[in-house]
Amino acid sequence: MRLPKIPTLLESLRAVDWHLTVFGLDYNGHYYRIIFEDMLYFPHPDEFMAKLTFIKDDENSSELEVFANEERFDISLYTFAEYFEIQRGSEYADFIKSFYDILTIQMPSSFRPIQKEDRERVLQTIEQYEPSNGRCCYDARRSLIPNSDTEYKVRSVFNTEKTKLLRPELFKKVGKDKHISFYYRENDELSDNEIIDKLKTRYGFELK
């Protein structure tokens, strides 16, 4: 395998209920932040299992999105060479192999907690997939599966991630129940105790 850490990192993400993580790459005179995403939750080419978004440290923070598997990226030679500023005339096989080797060395094998400097960009990524009305949490509740009176929906990975980032203490208190989803709006955030009181009123909820 040319990119052997991709399956390992995906397994680690799934084990901790995240669909993404962020890590850095030094390559060809530039530093890149990479948002690594598990494609399990999205329509995607069957051949590819991950998406990597490279964010270059230039004045425009230029980005490149690519699908990937353990063998290769789904990207044209021209696009690759342009974005990573590869000199014309370089041997394709040589610089692709070199890039994969360097990426493998710098890619983590397990989930890395989201750092403060990456938090806003990660939230933007999450909200692309599950738009909400804001970032002020005001409620937490269970929702029934359509046409069922007894079965509840499982909370989405995006709702889980957003709440871990925005309301980590609240999530620690009630997030173990995967049928509880968290609701957001533009203003008027409620405290942990106020939200938990709502759960108690609705469901006789008890903290464990």
ChimeraX attribute file (.defattr): number of C-alpha atoms within 10 A of each C-alpha:
attribute: neighborCount
match mode: 1-to-1
recipient: residues
	/A:1	9
	/A:2	14
	/A:3	18
	/A:4	15
	/A:5	20
	/A:6	24
	/A:7	16
	/A:8	14
	/A:9	23
	/A:10	24
	/A:11	15
	/A:12	17
	/A:13	21
	/A:14	15
	/A:15	12
	/A:16	10
	/A:17	13
	/A:18	19
	/A:19	23
	/A:20	27
	/A:21	23
	/A:22	21
	/A:23	19
	/A:24	16
	/A:25	19
	/A:26	13
	/A:27	12
	/A:28	10
	/A:29	7
	/A:30	12
	/A:31	15
	/A:32	19
	/A:33	19
	/A:34	21
	/A:35	20
	/A:36	26
	/A:37	22
	/A:38	22
	/A:39	19
	/A:40	13
	/A:41	12
	/A:42	9
	/A:43	7
	/A:44	13
	/A:45	12
	/A:46	7
	/A:47	11
	/A:48	19
	/A:49	19
	/A:50	24
	/A:51	21
	/A:52	20
	/A:53	17
	/A:54	23
	/A:55	19
	/A:56	20
	/A:57	13
	/A:58	11
	/A:59	6
	/A:60	8
	/A:61	11
	/A:62	12
	/A:63	15
	/A:64	15
	/A:65	15
	/A:66	15
	/A:67	20
	/A:68	21
	/A:69	19
	/A:70	17
	/A:71	13
	/A:72	15
	/A:73	18
	/A:74	16
	/A:75	13
	/A:76	8
	/A:77	10
	/A:78	10
	/A:79	11
	/A:80	16
	/A:81	16
	/A:82	11
	/A:83	13
	/A:84	16
	/A:85	12
	/A:86	15
	/A:87	10
	/A:88	10
	/A:89	6
	/A:90	11
	/A:91	10
	/A:92	13
	/A:93	8
	/A:94	9
	/A:95	14
	/A:96	17
	/A:97	13
	/A:98	12
	/A:99	14
	/A:100	16
	/A:101	13
	/A:102	14
	/A:103	18
	/A:104	17
	/A:105	13
	/A:106	13
	/A:107	19
	/A:108	17
	/A:109	18
	/A:110	17
	/A:111	22
	/A:112	14
	/A:113	12
	/A:114	15
	/A:115	13
	/A:116	8
	/A:117	8
	/A:118	14
	/A:119	15
	/A:120	12
	/A:121	11
	/A:122	19
	/A:123	16
	/A:124	13
	/A:125	16
	/A:126	19
	/A:127	16
	/A:128	10
	/A:129	11
	/A:130	13
	/A:131	12
	/A:132	14
	/A:133	11
	/A:134	13
	/A:135	18
	/A:136	16
	/A:137	22
	/A:138	19
	/A:139	21
	/A:140	19
	/A:141	15
	/A:142	19
	/A:143	15
	/A:144	13
	/A:145	12
	/A:146	9
	/A:147	7
	/A:148	8
	/A:149	8
	/A:150	8
	/A:151	13
	/A:152	15
	/A:153	14
	/A:154	15
	/A:155	17
	/A:156	16
	/A:157	18
	/A:158	22
	/A:159	19
	/A:160	19
	/A:161	20
	/A:162	22
	/A:163	22
	/A:164	17
	/A:165	18
	/A:166	15
	/A:167	17
	/A:168	13
	/A:169	13
	/A:170	19
	/A:171	20
	/A:172	11
	/A:173	14
	/A:174	20
	/A:175	19
	/A:176	11
	/A:177	12
	/A:178	15
	/A:179	17
	/A:180	23
	/A:181	20
	/A:182	21
	/A:183	17
	/A:184	20
	/A:185	14
	/A:186	12
	/A:187	12
	/A:188	11
	/A:189	16
	/A:190	14
	/A:191	14
	/A:192	17
	/A:193	10
	/A:194	13
	/A:195	20
	/A:196	21
	/A:197	16
	/A:198	16
	/A:199	19
	/A:200	13
	/A:201	10
	/A:202	11
	/A:203	11
	/A:204	9
	/A:205	13
	/A:206	11
	/A:207	8
	/A:208	6
